[in-house]
Structure formats: structure tokens, C-alpha cells
């Protein structure tokens, strides 16, 4: 009788039908949530649970000694017609080769050849890969730890006052640093460095700067050397000494060239302390935003960068815990 009664209700009562469907939904939901678990909001978690749930992928570091260093001296006075002054700082005897008006496509093809065909560890190797697609070449021998300024300029008979509007087929200047001694190329993993330098001219007055730096390894790889955004006890960099109008002009020109990045708001922080706890020493670099703003204690609590709110995909330390302890003991 009970079965007949239930069947009658199921056939003639819409409310009973809806109730049964709702009960089945609740039972199924309970089974699914009981099997897979339900994430409790972070505001209800304690610190230990948050630490375990928000850990980001830590990238393993490999220490590699870079024998090359290059800076632009007096960038405000540099131009295509007046030339540029470069200051190399190398750990070994090196050769600085400057290529004016280098073809953009040929340069990137040369970098790919370094990976697949032959190693670019000498100026001649790069010239073979470029097929002489440049306007003028200058070369200097750099002694070990010599920081003497090197002046580079296009000759007057080249009659080049600008390299045309953006996008350009040629880079204004390519600086190549290679190891002079063949034995040194067997010691260092990094065998050469390619710096792409912008120099202002009549048609493109963006201030002089290094746009890209590529480190070429003996194993056939190359890495794009990028700047880290971190606070420091010293004053703001010289690029911030320019007037607001000059900075806005440079920004607009970079955007037109597709080279502009989000400006890091790190000038407000004038210390090397963690931006969260204000106590620990900054040690962790967050990727892909490259903000260096967290200490060893705070890195485990963040999945988003506290500076720009970008999600952190990877992170790596500037120095290990052992190195930090050694530095502290040395200071004491």
C-alpha cells in the first residue's frame, strides 16, 4: 500500500516531484563535496593553514659568473651625430666590438644560429652570422678590470643622422663583448654578451639607454638579462632625475616602439626591508613581474605580488639562507 501511495504522489503531485529532485541534488552535492573537499575562505584559516595552501613554485637557482659588464657614460649627451661613451667592466681581457646600424632581423637570426648552428664567442662569428648587415664597426681591446671610457661615433662620411621612423629595420648600436683569451672561453659558461643600445636621433628622441642585454652561453643557450625592481637605501636612479615632461615623453615613445613596461612604484620605498613586515631583509624575486620586495618569512603567504597584485608564477631567492647567515656573522 505504501508503494502504491508513493507512486500515486509521484505521478499526480508536482510538489512531491520537486521535493524528490531537490533531495537527490542535496545528497549528490554532499557526496561530491565530501569526496573532493571544500576550500574554506582564507579569512577563516589560521596562519599555518594559509602557509601550506599559498606556497608558490620556487625556481632553483644556478650560480653563473658573468665576466662582462657595460654601462653608458653620460647618456644625456649621447646622439647619433655626437656619438656615445661606453664604460666596460670585465673580469678578464675582453674585446668590445660596436656595430652601428645593425639589421634587426639579422641580429635575431644570429642569436638563433648560436643555439642551433655555431657558437658566437668571437666578433668574427657574429659578423659571419650577420652577413655584414651593418653600417660601421669599431673595436676596442679591454684589459682586465679596466674601466676606461670608450668613445664610439659614426664617421662623418657615413652621412647618417637618423635611422628612420618606428618600427625600424636597424638598431642604432649593437655592443658585443667577447673574451679575448681562448682559454677563458673554456672556464666561463657565459662566452659573450650582446647589448642593444638606443641612441637618440632627429626622428626618434627617446633618451639613450640599453634596450636589451643577451648573455650567450658556451652550451648554446642565450638569456635575456632583465632588470629587477627593488627598493634601495640610496636615492632614486639617475633616470628619475629627469623632469616629469621628459619622463612622460620617454614613456610615450617607448609605448610606440612596443618597449614600455608597467612602471614599478618602488620609489616610495627607500629601504631594503620587506614591504610587508618592514623587518626582514628583502630576498625573494617574484616572476613574471620581477618585483623584489619580500623576505624569507613573508614569501610563503603570498600568491599575488604585494606591489602590483600580479599572480606569482615562480619565485627565486637572491641568496640562500646559508649565505645570509654568513653575511650576518661577518657584519657582527
C-alpha positions as CSV (number, residue, x, y, z in Angstrom):
1,X,0.0,0.0,0.0
2,X,2.8,2.4,0.8
3,X,4.5,1.8,-2.5
4,X,1.2,2.4,-4.3
5,X,0.8,5.7,-2.3
6,X,4.2,6.9,-3.2
7,X,3.8,6.1,-6.9
8,X,0.4,8.0,-6.9
9,X,2.1,11.0,-5.3
10,X,5.0,10.9,-7.8
11,X,2.5,10.8,-10.7
12,X,0.0,13.4,-9.6
13,X,1.8,15.8,-7.2
14,X,4.3,18.3,-8.7
15,X,5.4,19.4,-5.3
16,X,6.4,15.9,-4.3
17,X,8.4,15.5,-7.6
18,X,10.2,18.8,-7.0
19,X,11.0,17.8,-3.4
20,X,12.5,14.5,-4.5
21,X,14.7,16.1,-7.1
22,X,15.9,18.7,-4.5
23,X,16.7,15.9,-2.0
24,X,18.7,14.0,-4.7
25,X,20.6,17.2,-5.5
26,X,21.5,17.7,-1.9
27,X,22.6,14.1,-1.4
28,X,24.7,14.2,-4.6
29,X,26.3,17.6,-3.6
30,X,27.1,16.2,-0.2
31,X,28.9,13.2,-1.7
32,X,30.9,15.3,-4.2
33,X,32.0,17.8,-1.6
34,X,32.8,15.1,0.9
35,X,35.0,13.4,-1.7
36,X,36.9,16.4,-3.1
37,X,36.7,18.7,-0.1
38,X,35.6,22.3,0.2
39,X,38.0,25.2,0.3
40,X,37.3,27.3,3.4
41,X,37.8,31.1,2.8
42,X,41.2,32.4,3.8
43,X,39.7,34.8,6.4
44,X,38.7,31.7,8.4
45,X,42.0,30.0,8.2
46,X,44.9,30.3,10.7
47,X,48.4,31.3,9.6
48,X,49.7,27.7,9.5
49,X,47.0,26.6,7.1
50,X,47.5,29.7,4.9
51,X,51.2,29.0,4.7
52,X,50.7,25.5,3.3
53,X,47.9,26.5,0.9
54,X,49.5,29.5,-0.8
55,X,53.0,28.2,-1.4
56,X,54.2,29.2,-4.9
57,X,56.6,27.4,-7.1
58,X,60.2,28.1,-6.2
59,X,62.6,28.2,-9.0
60,X,66.0,26.6,-8.4
61,X,68.9,28.9,-8.8
62,X,72.2,28.2,-10.6
63,X,75.0,30.5,-9.9
64,X,76.9,31.6,-13.0
65,X,79.7,34.1,-13.1
66,X,79.2,36.8,-15.7
67,X,82.6,38.2,-16.8
68,X,81.0,41.1,-18.7
69,X,79.8,44.5,-17.6
70,X,78.8,47.5,-19.7
71,X,77.4,50.9,-18.8
72,X,76.6,54.1,-20.7
73,X,78.6,57.1,-19.5
74,X,76.9,60.5,-19.9
75,X,73.7,59.2,-21.6
76,X,72.2,62.7,-21.7
77,X,74.9,63.8,-24.2
78,X,74.7,60.8,-26.5
79,X,73.3,61.1,-30.0
80,X,73.9,59.5,-33.4
81,X,75.8,62.6,-34.6
82,X,77.8,63.2,-31.4
83,X,78.5,59.6,-30.6
84,X,78.3,57.6,-27.3
85,X,80.6,56.8,-24.4
86,X,80.7,53.3,-23.1
87,X,82.3,52.1,-19.9
88,X,83.1,48.3,-19.9
89,X,83.9,46.5,-16.7
90,X,85.2,42.9,-17.4
91,X,86.7,40.3,-15.1
92,X,89.0,39.1,-17.9
93,X,90.7,40.6,-21.0
94,X,87.9,41.2,-23.5
95,X,87.1,42.7,-26.9
96,X,84.4,45.3,-27.3
97,X,83.0,45.5,-30.8
98,X,80.4,48.1,-31.7
99,X,78.2,47.7,-34.8
100,X,76.4,50.8,-36.0
101,X,73.1,50.4,-37.9
102,X,72.8,46.6,-37.4
103,X,70.0,44.9,-39.1
104,X,67.3,43.9,-36.6
105,X,66.3,40.7,-38.4
106,X,69.8,39.5,-38.9
107,X,70.7,40.0,-35.3
108,X,67.9,37.8,-34.1
109,X,68.8,35.2,-36.7
110,X,72.3,35.3,-35.4
111,X,71.1,34.6,-31.9
112,X,69.2,31.6,-33.2
113,X,72.3,30.4,-35.1
114,X,74.1,30.5,-31.7
115,X,71.6,28.0,-30.5
116,X,71.4,25.6,-33.5
117,X,74.5,26.1,-35.7
118,X,77.6,27.6,-34.2
119,X,78.7,29.5,-31.1
120,X,79.1,33.2,-31.2
121,X,82.1,33.6,-29.0
122,X,84.2,35.9,-31.2
123,X,83.4,39.1,-33.2
124,X,84.1,37.3,-36.4
125,X,81.5,34.7,-35.6
126,X,78.9,37.4,-35.1
127,X,79.9,39.1,-38.3
128,X,79.5,35.9,-40.3
129,X,76.1,35.4,-38.8
130,X,75.1,39.0,-39.6
131,X,76.3,38.7,-43.3
132,X,77.9,42.2,-42.8
133,X,74.4,43.7,-42.4
134,X,75.6,46.8,-40.5
135,X,76.9,50.2,-41.5
136,X,80.1,50.7,-39.5
137,X,82.2,48.7,-37.0
138,X,84.5,49.9,-34.2
139,X,86.6,47.6,-32.0
140,X,88.5,48.1,-28.7
141,X,90.6,45.8,-26.5
142,X,89.6,45.9,-22.9
143,X,92.1,44.9,-20.2
144,X,91.0,43.0,-17.1
145,X,89.2,45.2,-14.5
146,X,89.9,48.3,-16.7
147,X,87.1,50.8,-16.5
148,X,88.4,53.3,-19.1
149,X,85.7,55.0,-21.1
150,X,85.5,54.1,-24.8
151,X,84.1,56.7,-27.2
152,X,82.2,55.4,-30.2
153,X,81.0,57.5,-33.1
154,X,79.8,57.1,-36.7
155,X,82.2,58.7,-39.2
156,X,81.1,61.9,-40.9
157,X,81.3,60.3,-44.3
158,X,78.6,57.8,-43.3
159,X,76.1,60.7,-43.5
160,X,73.7,59.1,-41.1
161,X,71.6,61.5,-38.9
162,X,68.8,59.1,-38.0
163,X,67.6,55.5,-38.6
164,X,64.1,56.3,-39.7
165,X,60.7,56.1,-38.0
166,X,59.5,53.3,-35.8
167,X,59.4,50.3,-36.4
168,X,63.0,50.5,-37.6
169,X,64.8,47.9,-39.7
170,X,68.1,48.7,-38.0
171,X,69.2,49.1,-34.4
172,X,71.3,52.2,-33.8
173,X,74.1,50.4,-32.0
174,X,75.0,46.8,-31.0
175,X,77.8,46.3,-28.5
176,X,79.4,42.9,-28.4
177,X,81.7,41.8,-25.6
178,X,83.7,38.7,-26.1
179,X,86.6,37.0,-24.2
180,X,89.9,37.8,-25.7
181,X,91.8,34.7,-24.5
182,X,90.7,31.4,-25.9
183,X,91.5,29.7,-22.6
184,X,89.0,31.9,-20.7
185,X,86.2,30.6,-23.0
186,X,86.7,27.1,-21.5
187,X,86.4,28.5,-18.0
188,X,83.3,30.6,-18.2
189,X,79.8,29.5,-19.1
190,X,79.0,32.9,-20.5
191,X,81.2,33.5,-23.5
192,X,79.8,36.7,-24.9
193,X,77.3,39.5,-24.3
194,X,75.2,41.4,-26.8
195,X,73.8,44.8,-25.8
196,X,71.2,46.5,-27.9
197,X,71.6,50.3,-27.4
198,X,69.2,53.0,-28.4
199,X,70.8,56.4,-29.3
200,X,68.5,59.4,-29.9
201,X,68.5,61.0,-33.3
202,X,66.5,63.5,-35.3
203,X,63.4,61.3,-35.8
204,X,63.4,59.4,-32.5
205,X,64.4,61.4,-29.4
206,X,64.0,58.7,-26.8
207,X,66.8,59.1,-24.3
208,X,69.9,56.9,-24.6
209,X,69.6,53.5,-22.9
210,X,70.3,49.8,-23.1
211,X,67.2,48.2,-24.5
212,X,68.2,44.5,-24.3
213,X,71.1,42.5,-23.0
214,X,71.7,38.9,-24.2
215,X,74.1,36.6,-22.4
216,X,75.4,33.9,-24.7
217,X,76.4,30.6,-23.1
218,X,79.0,28.1,-24.3
219,X,76.4,25.3,-24.3
220,X,74.4,27.1,-27.0
221,X,71.7,28.9,-25.0
222,X,71.2,32.6,-24.6
223,X,69.4,34.5,-21.8
224,X,67.7,37.9,-21.8
225,X,69.2,39.9,-18.9
226,X,66.4,41.8,-17.3
227,X,66.3,44.4,-14.5
228,X,64.9,43.7,-11.1
229,X,62.6,46.2,-9.5
230,X,63.6,46.6,-5.9
231,X,63.9,49.4,-3.3
232,X,67.3,50.6,-2.1
233,X,68.6,52.9,0.7
234,X,70.2,55.1,-1.9
235,X,68.4,57.8,-3.8
236,X,66.4,57.1,-6.9
237,X,68.3,56.2,-10.1
238,X,69.5,58.9,-12.4
239,X,66.8,58.2,-14.9
240,X,64.3,59.6,-12.3
241,X,66.2,62.9,-12.1
242,X,64.6,64.0,-15.4
243,X,61.7,66.3,-15.4
244,X,58.1,64.9,-15.5
245,X,57.7,66.1,-19.0
246,X,60.8,64.3,-20.2
247,X,59.7,61.1,-18.4
248,X,56.3,61.3,-20.0
249,X,57.8,61.8,-23.4
250,X,60.1,58.9,-23.0
251,X,57.2,56.8,-21.8
252,X,55.1,57.6,-24.9
253,X,58.0,56.9,-27.2
254,X,58.6,53.5,-25.6
255,X,54.9,52.6,-26.0
256,X,55.1,53.4,-29.7
257,X,58.1,51.1,-30.0
258,X,56.4,48.4,-28.0
259,X,59.1,48.5,-25.3
260,X,57.2,50.1,-22.5
261,X,56.6,48.1,-19.3
262,X,54.5,48.8,-16.3
263,X,56.3,51.4,-14.2
264,X,57.3,49.9,-10.8
265,X,56.1,52.0,-7.9
266,X,59.1,51.3,-5.8
267,X,60.5,54.8,-5.4
268,X,58.2,55.2,-2.4
269,X,60.2,52.5,-0.5
270,X,63.6,53.8,0.4
271,X,64.8,50.8,2.4
272,X,65.8,47.2,1.8
273,X,63.3,45.9,4.3
274,X,60.4,43.7,3.4
275,X,57.4,45.8,2.2
276,X,55.0,43.6,4.3
277,X,56.6,43.1,7.7
278,X,59.1,46.0,7.4
279,X,61.6,43.9,9.4
280,X,63.1,41.1,7.3
281,X,65.7,41.7,4.6
282,X,64.3,41.6,1.0
283,X,65.5,38.4,-0.6
284,X,62.8,37.0,-3.0
285,X,62.2,37.9,-6.6
286,X,58.7,37.3,-7.9
287,X,58.1,36.3,-11.5
288,X,56.9,37.4,-14.0
289,X,56.7,40.9,-12.5
290,X,60.3,40.9,-11.2
291,X,59.4,42.8,-8.1
292,X,62.0,42.1,-5.3
293,X,60.1,43.1,-2.2
294,X,59.6,40.1,0.2
295,X,61.7,38.5,2.9
296,X,62.1,34.8,3.6
297,X,59.3,34.9,6.2
298,X,56.7,36.6,4.1
299,X,57.2,34.8,0.8
300,X,55.1,31.8,1.9
301,X,52.0,33.8,2.5
302,X,51.5,35.4,-1.0
303,X,50.2,34.1,-4.3
304,X,50.0,37.7,-5.6
305,X,52.7,40.3,-5.7
306,X,52.1,42.8,-2.9
307,X,53.4,45.6,-5.1
308,X,51.4,45.2,-8.4
309,X,48.9,42.4,-7.5
310,X,50.0,40.2,-10.3
311,X,49.8,36.5,-9.8
312,X,53.1,34.9,-8.9
313,X,54.0,32.0,-11.2
314,X,57.6,31.4,-9.9
315,X,60.0,32.9,-7.4
316,X,63.7,32.6,-6.6
317,X,65.9,33.9,-3.8
318,X,68.8,36.3,-4.3
319,X,70.9,34.4,-1.8
320,X,70.5,31.2,0.2
321,X,69.9,31.0,4.0
322,X,73.4,29.9,4.5
323,X,74.8,32.9,2.6
324,X,72.6,35.2,4.7
325,X,73.8,33.7,8.0
326,X,77.4,34.1,6.8
327,X,76.8,37.8,5.9
328,X,75.2,38.4,9.3
329,X,78.1,36.7,11.1
330,X,80.6,38.8,9.1
331,X,78.8,42.0,10.0
332,X,78.8,41.1,13.7
